[in-house]
Amino acid sequence: MYKTQKDWIGAAVTAGLGAGVITSFAVSQGQSPWLALAITLFAAVAAVFLDHSMGN
């Protein structure tokens, strides 16, 4: 078989959007927007790291 090149930007955008949906709900419930942004960034970076480190 052949190796395909991973799309870092696409993975980051997808992970950020997924995390952003949940944190936007948390902000609507009264959470600090800065804390929500930090959680979103951490979740997106962790998801991209795990995707690329565990992928083939």
N, C-alpha and C positions, 0 to 999 in steps of 0.2 A: 504494500500500500504506500501511500504518500502522506506526508505531513501537511496539514493545512495551517496557514498562518492565522493566529487569533486576532480578533478585532478588539483592541483595547478600548477604543473610544465607544464603540457600540455597547460593549459590556458595561462600561462605566455609566453611560446614559441610561441603560435599562435598569441597572441596579439603583441609580439615583432616583429615577422615577418611581420605582417600586417602594423604596424607603420614604420618599417624599409624600406619597399618598397617606401612609400611616402617620407620619409626623405632622402632616397638615391637619389630620383629625385630632391629634394630641394638642396642637396649638388652639384649635377651636374649642377644646375642653378646658383651656386655661394654662397650658404649659408655656414656659418661656420660649419665645421664638428663637433665641440664641442657642438654648439648649437643644431645641428641636433640630436646628441646623447642624449642630455638632453631631448629634445622633445620626442624622441623615448622611453626613459626610463619612463618618466612621463606618456605617453599614455599607455604603457604596464601595469604599476602599476595601473593606473586608470581603465583600462579595466578589469583587474583581480579582483580588489576590487568591481567594479560594478557587475561583473558576480557572484561573491560569495555572495554579500550582497542582490542581488535581486533574486537569484536563489531559488528554493524550497529546 
